[in-house]
């Protein structure tokens, strides 16, 4: 199921700098949540597995099943929205998973995604939406008048934006020392930027749903792009400082304003 991925050059330097013991593994199959049959394989290449669970009170009754399983006592890795590269600190050492769906993606961008995961591990970023929101996740659920899957999507995007407020400073510093990774980070942002101009109008006219718009805007924040209202309120020192409390309040005020329009 897993094969250790050799790292070279700038990516190898990032691992040495941020989390020197971390494993980077190529996966044989794609996954959102790691299949249970793969856990034994993972145990063979790590020193130990330390499953994380979350209190049941952190989940509203209507929470998606996959999120409920993730919160339980069984060892689970990965959630929808993790993308082509995922990571976990529920193993010793920590592991970065590179999924087969990266096939055909430019090598520089794949290396950036791996480097991004290594930086997030090294900065002890929250691994998922529950570790970010904690006991406030039901408050987010109450603030977002959408279905539970959309609420989860918004929460995941908000977590990514908050992490990005810190990591993007490191990425921007790579222009001098690690130009290949910095170029991939900048190029990814340039691909997003044209979609931001009329994002508010897209939502207002129903051409883009709010969860998808939040995901796009939060990705843009990670790439240090200017985002339109109401998402611009997330690109602030206040959000970086207050985290989930701020995110919940942002969601509440945003949907209240949308309801008044």
C-alpha positions in Angstrom: 0.0 0.0 0.0 2.9 2.4 0.8 6.3 3.1 -0.6 8.7 5.7 0.9 9.1 8.6 -1.6 12.6 9.8 -2.1 13.0 13.5 -1.5 15.6 15.7 -3.1 16.8 19.3 -3.2 14.5 21.9 -1.8 11.9 19.5 -0.4 14.6 17.5 1.4 15.8 20.7 3.0 12.2 21.6 4.1 11.9 18.2 5.8 15.2 18.6 7.6 14.2 22.1 8.7 10.7 21.5 9.9 10.2 17.8 10.8 13.3 15.8 10.1 11.8 12.4 11.2 8.6 12.6 9.1 8.0 9.9 6.5 6.7 10.8 3.0 4.9 7.8 1.5 3.5 7.2 -2.0 0.1 5.4 -1.8 -1.0 2.7 -4.2 -4.6 3.8 -4.1 -6.5 7.1 -3.7 -8.5 7.6 -0.5 -10.5 10.2 1.4 -10.4 8.2 4.6 -7.6 5.7 4.7 -9.1 2.2 4.2 -9.0 0.0 7.3 -7.1 -2.7 5.5 -4.2 -0.2 5.0 -3.7 0.4 8.6 -1.7 -2.8 9.1 0.6 -1.7 6.2 1.0 1.7 7.8 1.9 0.1 11.2 4.8 -1.8 9.4 6.5 1.5 8.3 5.9 3.5 11.4 7.1 3.1 15.0 3.6 3.3 16.5 0.1 4.6 15.9 -1.5 7.0 18.4 -5.2 7.4 17.4 -6.8 10.7 18.3 -10.5 10.8 19.2 -12.8 13.8 20.0 -15.6 14.2 22.5 -19.0 13.3 21.1 -20.3 16.7 22.3 -18.2 18.4 19.6 -20.4 17.0 16.9 -24.0 18.0 16.2 -26.4 15.1 15.6 -26.6 15.8 11.9 -22.8 15.7 11.4 -21.7 13.7 8.3 -21.0 10.1 9.0 -17.4 10.3 7.9 -16.8 13.1 10.4 -18.4 11.1 13.2 -16.2 8.1 12.4 -13.2 10.4 12.4 -14.1 11.6 15.8 -14.5 8.1 17.3 -11.9 5.9 18.9 -11.0 3.9 15.8 -7.8 5.1 14.0 -8.8 7.1 10.9 -6.6 9.1 8.6 -8.0 11.5 6.0 -11.2 13.4 5.4 -12.9 14.8 2.3 -11.1 17.9 1.1 -7.7 16.7 2.1 -6.6 16.7 -1.6 -3.8 15.0 -3.3 -1.4 15.2 -0.4 -2.5 14.5 3.2 -0.7 14.2 6.5 -1.2 12.9 10.0 0.6 13.2 13.4 -1.3 10.2 14.7 1.7 8.1 13.9 5.3 8.2 15.1 6.9 9.6 13.1 4.4 11.8 11.4 3.5 10.8 7.8 2.8 12.7 4.6 0.7 10.7 2.1 1.0 11.3 -1.6 -2.0 9.9 -3.4 -2.0 8.5 -7.0 -4.2 11.4 -8.2 -1.0 13.5 -8.3 -0.2 11.7 -11.6 -0.1 14.3 -14.4 0.3 17.2 -11.9 3.5 19.3 -12.6 6.3 18.0 -10.5 7.1 21.4 -9.0 3.6 21.7 -7.6 3.5 18.2 -6.2 6.8 19.1 -4.4 5.2 22.2 -3.1 2.2 20.3 -1.7 4.6 17.9 0.1 6.6 20.9 1.4 3.4 22.6 2.5 2.4 19.4 4.5 5.9 19.3 6.1 5.7 22.9 7.1 2.2 22.4 8.6 3.4 19.4 10.6 6.5 21.3 11.8 4.4 24.3 12.9 1.9 22.0 14.8 -1.0 23.1 12.7 -4.4 21.6 13.5 -4.7 18.4 11.5 -8.4 18.7 10.7 -11.6 20.7 11.2 -12.3 19.2 14.6 -8.8 19.8 16.0 -9.2 23.4 14.8 -12.8 24.2 16.0 -12.9 21.8 19.0 -15.9 22.4 21.1 -16.9 25.3 18.9 -17.8 23.1 16.0 -21.5 22.9 17.0 -21.5 26.7 17.2 -20.3 26.7 13.6 -23.1 24.3 12.7 -25.6 26.6 14.3 -24.2 29.7 12.5 -24.3 28.1 9.1 -27.9 27.6 7.8 -26.8 25.0 5.2 -26.7 21.2 5.1 -24.2 19.4 7.3 -21.8 18.6 4.4 -21.7 22.2 3.3 -21.0 23.2 6.9 -18.2 20.7 7.0 -16.8 22.1 3.7 -16.9 25.6 5.1 -15.3 24.6 8.3 -12.5 22.8 6.5 -11.9 25.8 4.3 -11.8 28.1 7.4 -9.2 25.9 9.0 -7.1 26.0 5.9 -7.3 29.8 5.7 -6.2 30.1 9.4 -3.2 27.9 8.8 -2.4 29.7 5.6 -2.2 33.0 7.4 1.0 31.7 9.1 2.4 29.4 6.5 2.2 31.9 3.6 4.8 34.1 5.2 7.2 31.2 5.1 6.4 30.4 1.5 6.9 34.0 0.4 10.4 33.9 2.0 11.4 31.0 -0.3 11.7 33.3 -3.3 15.4 33.8 -2.4 16.3 30.5 -0.9 14.0 28.0 -2.6 12.9 29.5 -5.9 11.4 26.3 -7.3 8.9 25.8 -4.4 8.2 29.5 -4.2 7.5 29.6 -7.9 5.0 26.7 -7.6 3.3 28.5 -4.7 3.0 31.7 -6.7 1.9 30.0 -9.9 -0.9 28.2 -8.0 -2.1 31.5 -6.7 -2.0 33.1 -10.2 -4.3 30.3 -11.4 -6.8 31.0 -8.7 -6.8 34.8 -9.0 -9.0 35.2 -12.1 -11.8 33.4 -10.4 -11.9 35.9 -7.5 -13.0 39.0 -9.3 -16.8 38.3 -9.4 -16.9 35.7 -6.6 -19.5 37.7 -4.6 -21.6 38.1 -7.8 -21.3 34.4 -8.6 -22.7 33.6 -5.1 -25.4 36.3 -5.3 -26.7 34.9 -8.6 -26.5 31.3 -7.5 -23.8 30.4 -10.0 -21.5 29.3 -7.2 -22.7 28.0 -3.9 -21.4 29.6 -0.7 -19.4 26.5 0.4 -17.5 26.4 -2.9 -16.9 30.1 -2.8 -15.5 29.9 0.8 -13.2 27.1 -0.3 -11.9 29.1 -3.2 -11.5 32.3 -1.1 -9.7 30.5 1.7 -7.3 28.9 -0.8 -6.6 32.3 -2.1 -5.8 33.5 1.4 -3.2 30.8 1.6 -1.6 32.2 -1.5 -1.6 35.8 -0.2 -4.2 37.0 -2.8 -6.7 39.8 -2.2 -10.1 38.3 -1.7 -13.5 40.1 -1.9 -16.0 40.6 0.9 -17.2 38.9 2.9 -14.1 36.7 2.8 -11.7 39.7 3.2 -12.6 39.7 6.9 -10.7 36.4 7.2 -7.5 37.8 5.8 -6.8 39.7 9.0 -4.6 39.7 12.1 -7.8 39.3 14.2 -8.5 36.0 12.6 -5.0 34.8 13.0 -5.1 35.8 16.7 -8.6 34.5 17.6 -8.9 31.5 15.3 -12.1 29.4 15.7 -13.9 31.9 17.9 -13.5 34.5 15.1 -14.5 32.0 12.4 -17.7 31.2 14.1 -18.6 34.9 14.5 -17.7 35.6 10.9 -20.0 32.8 9.7 -22.8 34.0 11.9 -22.6 37.6 10.8 -22.1 36.7 7.1 -25.2 34.6 6.9 -27.2 37.1 8.8 -26.2 39.7 6.3 -27.0 37.4 3.4 -30.4 36.8 4.8 -31.1 40.5 4.9 -30.3 41.0 1.2 
